[in-house]
Amino acid sequence: MKAEAAQKVKTAPRTGADLLVDSLIEQGVDTLFGYPGGAVLPIYDAIYRAEGSFDHVLPRHEQGAIHAAEGYARVSGRPGVVIGTSGPGATNLITGIADAMMDSLPVVIFTGQVAKGVIGTDAFQESDVMGITTPITKHNYQVQQIEELPRVVKEAFHIATTGRPGPVVVDIPKDISSKVHEKDVESTFHLPGYQPTVHPNPLQINKLHDALLQAKKPVILAGAGIIHSKGSEDLQNFAKNYSIPVVTTLLGLGSFPGSDELSLGMGGMHGTYSANRALYECDLLINIGARFDDRLTGNLEHFAPNAKVAHVDIDPAEIGKNVPTTIPIVSDAKAALEALNKRDAAKLDHQEWLDKTNKNKVEYPLWHDDYEDQISPQWLMKKVHAYTQGKSIVTTDVGQHQMWAAQYYSFHQPNKWVTSGGLGTMGFGFPAAIGAQLASPEASVISIVGDGGFQMTMQELSLLQERKIPVKVVIVNNQALGMVRQWQEKFYEERYSHSLAQSQPDFVKLAESYEIPGYKIETKEDLERVLPDVLNNDQPAVIDCRVMQMENVYPMIAPGKGLHEMIGVTR
Amino acid sequence: MKRIVTAIVHNRSGVLNRVTGLLSKRQFNIESISVGRTETEGVSKMTFVVEVEDERKLEQLTKQLNKQIDVLKVSDITDKAIVARELAMVKVISNPQIRSEIQGIIEPFRATVIDVSRESMTVQVTGNSDKVDALIDLLRPYGIKELARTGLTAFTRGHQPQVAEIKSYSLLK
């Protein structure tokens, strides 16, 4: 069908927009998330002519498009593709572009631009897309001549998806997309300034292997790089061969099975005691594909103070950025793990250390209060996990619900956890779930969102209605901006400035107005009755789950404190 | 510490913005920057003088620059044997009586007078930044009406001495 469509395009007038569409087909794009407007009219006309070549998804706000593309990229590993118009269309995409940059997601964004002749004159719907997006993209282009369009598109996809993935913007002036071009266009490219190192230096692998043989208390820090490189199995083999406990980052959840006996869970600000303690006490820290974010390390002075640090990262700039590194390994995570797995791991005995980390795990597990008459959010997460056997794709925004989901929805597989980690974007989770569901139609997708974040992008309920996308939205409704409120409680003497008691829509009626079943849940019985039914059908649903308002996320490392200064470890 | 860093870049529109934007985003202080075309068509060279706290920050600087797709090569040449030059033009207040006095001052610097008017004269000086600074200091008492400096541009010498000798050739350490 794709080939036929391509054929059809070739017989029509060949505009820049047609070249763009041809290039997208050549890249194997199956889904476009886009919103039309003046400057992209020629592109939308070409899309119209190429009907059937791909599925065009029309969100109700450009932010929905880009978050959906991020969700699509996160679960499929394929680049998300976004089209927006000039001016406000482009600026509405900015939050998502910055989000994709922080979380290294491959997204290619095409923005319309006013015609070349009027760029720089403050023309209608003109904005300096290149200037605005330069600091928040891996690379960006403004197409200057129609001849370069196919090459630029190829480069954009190449850059977005290779090395450390990231967003790439292609800004296309309207005169270029509408210009007719008859000649064949050369599209081969060479990027001498961009040659990512994929394979590890064997000498560095030797060094790490030597360090492993000497270490008494090694720990692995598993980041999202493992998921990007599809190295989960290699990580499991590595951890087992060398019997090393594994701490995952927030974005690394799922790279190692949460239920494995070597798993210590998530580290960092709201990580488990056993994970943070292992990071603090270890004598060899092997970071694979994580970037030592401040929410993970806490106060750097107290981070892994006695450890030799080995860091595997495909981005050399991440190595040594925050934490001094003894053994730098610039490599794709999977390639480095494969190299390590080929070495001899015999004679390694960390039993004493494993006993200790296990003891911490058993003695200081995650804990939470339960209430007779109210739902505790942690209990809710456990229930969602139980009813889905931990097999669902879970998306979240940022805040308390995100931390509870990370803590209690134990992930066993990679590419199931879609969350805004680096940028911490409210309103991310719901549109990202739509993208995730479109990328894997057979999967069960649950969007766990806060009542605050959901209200930022809930207009995308239209998409669930229109396309019968069976995303289940679970609103963890504490009628508060929970994490803000928690910090105000802890660090601002309970002065709840603008974090409590906003008015809310009736989420059930809201869902119903989009012809989506809505449920309001106030008791545990309600939840146990409704949730299994909802999960077992192939309809979308909105579940407004009222939870204990003043619940806090524990354990916690207060800002500026070290890994050894956790609070709320026990009740 | 002050470092001289050069970057070979693709001469594409926006590349200067990419590089300076990156440096300001990562909180690096640029003391001077000079850009110009090179012997290769389509390739430009940037020379920065930057003030960085320590080795780690310096490493970040070069790594972040290297990450840019349009940046082909980054070198910190501070500790290499290099030739480094900058050009300054100084418009000094001067009447006919003191012109010869100023001539006498600038002569050891091998500076030249490139413009003279009734109340002022313009001196052009080329050299490393210390030399330019020294001449400017000497001219300041006469009253400087206008001053323009190009910023340092530099590359490594054709012959690099052995590691042990290098320090004495360094300009800024």
Interface residues (C-beta under 8 A of the other chain):
Chain A: M130 G131 T134 P135 K138 H139 Q142 Q144 I159 L191 P192 G193 Y194 D315 P316 A317 G320 K321 P324
Chain B: V9 H10 S13 G14 N17 R18 G21 L22 K25 R56 E59 Q60 K63 Q64 N66 K67 Q68 I69 D70 V71 L72
